[in-house]
């Protein structure tokens, strides 16, 4: 998709010019991929305010770069940032923007030493801001990742029974996603059963599932570089009254949050819509993480939906909505879906599976 990546670089170049810089050194791997198409653990892009960019990567990725970014000049080098800094100086760059949030102090010193006579200025998270609004190709990759995720859950549900360990259930989800075409899991799969459900980011253990447990599964597929993120909580055996109560509360909060997701909505207001439902039920202290986040080339990216967060949602911005209630020593519930904001109001849900409490 060279044309798509070229169009993205043109938008980035306008930001370079607005900053008054001659070029930007892009070093964050997701940003390099977004602008060039190259997925690499060691690559950087020198993008001038005008003209074509210079891509650097090492010999492990040289052939992939020629294939995925055929319209860019390529240099093969192990120390990509330092090489591009030297190239910037050689090509007459006098003001070089860089991704200060991603570059270490040590590496910046090395870059500055190689870019003799060049002034470096922070670029900020400008490429991340560009990435917030997805194009049609990105949304299709994200939708495919979500379909794989939902299908994996449907296929694994019959395996959930007393005696199965958290770790085995997590492995089953990961394996099924790969069978269905995922590149890999989008992140470390969470399976939290019984009292472990009170820990939002519990790492799966050998604890066996037991009758009477609530089991929270937070997982997702990565497909074409794009990350899905879905959470479902199920009951092993008939749920008790308190389990049903908190599940119904979280489901209501999620519905309210989803209804608040629309073009132009304030991110803080979306969080508040769901949070107010949980607080009104007396569980303010049992929901202390943000309501959701953007997804794309990273599992957590802008925008963030949380208390104190600012900014507005826009058309073609994907976000998660994932309220939860966590009762220490007892268990918890979280329900999460990926949505895409649509023009004119509302949002489309990409994770097509039931949000009713499943009793297994």
C-alpha positions in Angstrom: 0.0 0.0 0.0 2.7 2.6 -1.0 0.1 5.2 -1.8 -1.5 5.0 1.6 1.8 5.3 3.4 2.8 8.2 1.1 -0.4 10.0 2.0 0.3 9.5 5.7 3.8 10.9 5.2 2.4 14.0 3.5 0.2 14.7 6.5 3.2 14.2 8.8 5.3 16.6 6.7 2.7 19.4 7.2 3.2 19.0 10.9 7.0 19.2 10.4 6.5 22.5 8.5 4.1 23.8 11.2 6.8 23.2 13.8 9.3 25.1 11.7 11.6 22.1 11.4 13.5 20.9 8.4 12.9 17.2 9.1 11.7 14.8 11.8 13.5 11.6 12.9 10.7 9.0 13.5 12.0 6.2 15.8 8.9 4.7 17.5 8.3 1.4 15.8 4.5 1.7 15.4 5.0 5.2 13.9 7.6 3.9 11.5 5.3 1.1 10.4 2.4 3.6 10.0 4.4 5.9 7.8 6.3 3.2 5.7 4.6 -0.1 6.0 7.7 -1.8 7.5 7.2 -3.8 10.6 10.6 -4.0 12.3 12.2 -4.1 15.7 15.0 -1.8 14.4 14.0 0.9 12.0 13.8 4.6 11.8 12.6 7.2 9.2 14.2 10.6 8.4 11.3 12.5 7.0 12.1 16.0 5.5 9.6 18.8 5.5 9.4 18.4 1.7 10.4 15.5 -0.5 10.8 11.8 0.1 12.0 10.2 3.3 15.0 8.0 4.1 14.3 4.7 5.8 17.0 2.9 7.8 16.9 -0.7 9.1 19.4 -3.5 9.6 20.2 -6.4 7.4 17.5 -8.6 9.0 14.8 -6.4 7.6 16.4 -5.1 4.4 14.5 -7.3 2.0 11.2 -6.7 3.9 11.9 -2.9 3.6 12.4 -3.2 -0.2 9.2 -5.2 -0.4 7.0 -3.1 1.9 8.4 0.4 1.3 9.6 0.4 -2.3 9.1 4.1 -2.8 11.5 5.1 -0.1 15.3 5.4 -0.2 16.8 2.7 2.0 20.0 2.5 4.0 21.1 -0.7 5.7 22.6 0.0 9.1 22.6 -1.5 12.6 22.5 1.8 14.5 19.7 3.4 12.6 19.1 6.5 14.6 22.7 7.5 14.6 23.1 6.9 10.9 20.0 9.0 10.1 21.3 11.8 12.3 24.5 11.9 10.3 22.5 11.8 7.1 20.4 14.7 8.3 23.5 16.9 8.9 25.0 15.8 5.6 21.8 16.8 3.8 21.7 20.3 5.2 19.1 19.9 8.0 19.5 22.6 10.5 16.4 21.9 12.8 15.6 18.3 13.4 12.5 17.2 15.3 12.6 14.0 17.2 10.3 11.8 19.3 11.4 12.8 22.7 8.8 10.6 24.5 10.4 7.5 22.8 14.1 8.3 22.7 16.4 7.8 25.7 18.6 10.5 27.0 21.7 8.4 26.1 20.5 7.9 22.5 19.6 11.6 22.1 23.2 12.5 23.1 24.6 10.1 20.5 22.2 11.5 17.9 23.1 15.1 18.7 26.8 14.2 18.6 26.4 12.8 15.0 24.3 15.7 13.9 26.9 18.4 14.1 25.4 21.9 13.7 21.9 20.6 13.9 19.4 21.8 16.5 17.1 19.1 17.9 13.5 19.9 19.0 10.8 17.6 20.5 8.2 16.6 18.0 5.7 15.5 20.5 3.1 12.7 19.9 2.1 14.2 16.5 2.3 10.9 14.6 0.2 9.2 17.4 -2.3 11.9 16.8 -2.4 11.2 13.1 -2.9 7.5 13.9 -6.0 8.2 16.0 -8.3 8.4 13.0 -8.2 5.2 11.0 -8.6 4.8 7.3 -10.7 2.2 5.6 -7.8 -0.3 5.3 -7.0 0.0 9.0 -10.6 -0.4 10.1 -10.9 -3.6 8.0 -7.7 -5.0 9.7 -9.1 -4.1 13.1 -12.5 -5.6 12.3 -10.8 -8.9 11.2 -8.8 -9.0 14.5 -12.0 -8.5 16.4 -13.8 -11.3 14.4 -11.0 -13.7 15.1 -11.1 -12.8 18.8 -14.9 -13.3 19.1 -14.7 -16.6 17.2 -11.9 -17.9 19.4 -14.1 -17.3 22.5 -17.0 -19.1 20.9 -14.8 -22.1 20.0 -13.2 -22.3 23.5 -16.3 -21.8 25.6 -17.2 -25.5 25.6 -13.8 -26.3 27.2 -14.5 -24.1 30.3 -15.4 -26.4 33.2 -14.3 -27.1 36.8 -10.7 -28.3 37.0 -9.4 -26.4 33.9 -6.6 -24.1 35.0 -6.5 -20.4 34.3 -3.2 -21.0 32.5 -4.7 -23.7 30.3 -7.7 -21.6 29.4 -5.4 -18.7 28.4 -3.4 -21.0 26.3 -6.5 -22.4 24.6 -7.6 -18.9 23.7 -4.2 -18.0 22.3 -3.9 -21.2 20.3 -7.3 -20.8 18.8 -6.7 -17.2 17.8 -3.6 -18.4 16.0 -5.5 -21.2 14.3 -8.0 -18.7 13.0 -5.4 -16.5 11.4 -4.1 -14.1 14.0 -0.5 -13.0 13.8 -0.2 -13.5 17.5 -2.1 -12.6 20.7 -2.4 -8.8 20.9 -1.2 -8.9 24.5 -0.7 -11.3 27.4 -4.1 -13.0 27.8 -5.7 -12.5 31.2 -7.8 -15.2 32.8 -8.9 -14.4 36.3 -11.1 -16.9 38.2 -12.8 -16.7 41.6 -11.1 -14.2 43.9 -8.4 -13.5 41.3 -11.1 -11.7 39.3 -10.7 -8.8 41.8 -7.3 -8.1 40.2 -7.9 -6.3 36.9 -4.6 -7.4 35.3 -4.2 -10.8 37.0 -1.6 -13.1 35.3 -3.1 -16.6 34.8 -1.9 -19.2 37.3 -2.4 -23.0 37.7 -5.5 -22.3 39.9 -8.3 -24.6 38.7 -11.7 -23.2 37.8 -14.2 -24.1 40.4 -18.0 -24.4 40.4 -19.3 -21.1 41.7 -16.5 -19.0 40.1 -16.9 -16.0 37.9 -14.1 -16.2 35.2 -12.9 -13.0 33.5 -11.1 -13.4 30.1 -9.4 -10.3 28.7 -7.7 -11.2 25.4 -7.4 -10.2 21.7 -5.9 -11.1 18.4 -3.3 -9.1 16.5 -4.0 -9.2 12.7 -2.0 -7.3 10.1 -0.5 -5.4 13.0 -3.8 -4.2 14.4 -4.9 -5.2 18.0 -8.3 -6.4 19.2 -9.2 -6.2 22.8 -12.3 -7.9 24.3 -13.3 -9.0 27.8 -16.0 -11.4 28.9 -16.9 -12.7 32.3 -18.7 -16.0 32.6 -20.1 -18.1 35.4 -19.0 -21.7 36.1 -22.2 -23.1 37.5 -25.2 -21.1 38.8 -24.1 -17.6 39.9 -24.9 -16.4 43.4 -27.0 -13.3 44.0 -24.0 -11.0 44.5 -22.4 -12.3 41.4 -25.5 -11.6 39.3 -25.9 -8.2 40.9 -22.4 -7.0 40.0 -22.6 -8.5 36.5 -25.9 -6.7 35.8 -24.4 -3.5 37.2 -21.3 -3.7 34.9 -23.4 -4.6 31.9 -25.6 -1.5 32.6 -22.6 0.7 33.0 -21.2 -0.6 29.7 -24.4 0.0 27.8 -24.5 3.5 29.2 -20.9 4.1 28.2 -21.4 2.7 24.7 -24.4 5.0 24.2 -22.2 8.0 25.1 -19.7 7.2 22.4 -20.3 9.4 19.4 -18.7 11.9 17.1 -17.7 15.0 19.1 -18.2 13.4 22.6 -15.8 14.5 25.3 -13.6 11.6 26.4 -14.1 12.5 30.0 -17.9 12.6 29.6 -17.9 9.1 28.1 -16.0 7.8 31.1 -18.3 9.7 33.5 -21.5 8.3 31.9 -20.5 4.7 32.8 -18.7 5.6 36.0 -21.7 7.4 37.4 -23.8 4.2 37.1 -21.3 2.2 39.1 -20.9 5.0 41.7 -24.6 5.3 42.2 -24.7 1.7 43.1 -22.2 2.2 45.9 -19.2 0.7 44.1 -17.1 3.9 43.4 -14.1 2.4 45.1 -14.4 -0.9 43.1 -13.8 0.7 39.7 -10.6 2.7 39.6 -9.2 2.2 36.1 -10.2 4.2 33.0 -13.2 3.3 31.0 -11.3 2.6 27.8 -8.6 3.5 25.3 -7.9 3.6 21.6 -6.6 0.6 19.7 -4.7 0.2 16.5 -1.0 -0.5 15.8 -0.7 -0.5 19.6 -3.0 -2.2 22.2 -3.2 1.1 24.1 -3.2 4.3 22.2 -4.9 7.6 22.0 -7.6 8.5 22.9 -7.9 7.5 26.5 -11.3 7.4 28.1 -10.8 8.2 31.8 -11.6 10.6 34.6 -9.7 13.8 34.1 -9.0 13.0 30.4 -9.6 15.7 27.8 -10.3 15.7 24.1 -13.1 14.7 21.8 -14.0 11.6 19.8 -14.3 11.8 16.1 -15.4 9.7 13.1 -13.4 6.6 12.5 -11.8 6.5 15.9 -11.8 3.1 17.5 -12.1 2.9 21.3 -12.8 0.2 23.9 -15.4 0.5 26.6 -14.6 -1.7 29.6 -16.1 -0.9 33.0 -15.5 -3.3 35.8 -16.4 -3.9 39.5 -13.7 -5.7 41.6 -14.5 -7.0 45.1 -11.3 -7.9 47.0 -11.3 -11.5 48.2 -14.5 -12.3 46.3 -14.1 -11.7 42.6 -14.9 -9.3 39.8 -16.6 -8.6 36.5 -15.3 -6.7 33.5 -17.0 -6.5 30.1 -15.2 -4.9 27.2 -15.8 -4.2 23.5 -14.1 -2.4 20.6 -16.3 0.3 19.0 -15.7 2.6 16.1 -17.1 6.1 16.2 -19.3 6.8 13.2 -20.1 10.2 11.6 -23.4 11.7 12.6 -23.5 10.0 16.0 -23.2 6.7 17.6 -20.7 3.9 17.2 -20.4 0.5 15.6 -19.4 -2.5 17.8 -16.6 -4.7 16.2 -16.6 -7.5 18.8 -19.7 -9.5 17.7 -20.5 -11.7 20.6 -23.0 -11.7 23.4 -22.6 -9.5 26.5 -25.2 -11.5 28.5 -23.8 -13.5 31.5 -23.1 -17.0 30.2 -23.5 -19.8 32.7 -21.4 -22.8 31.8 
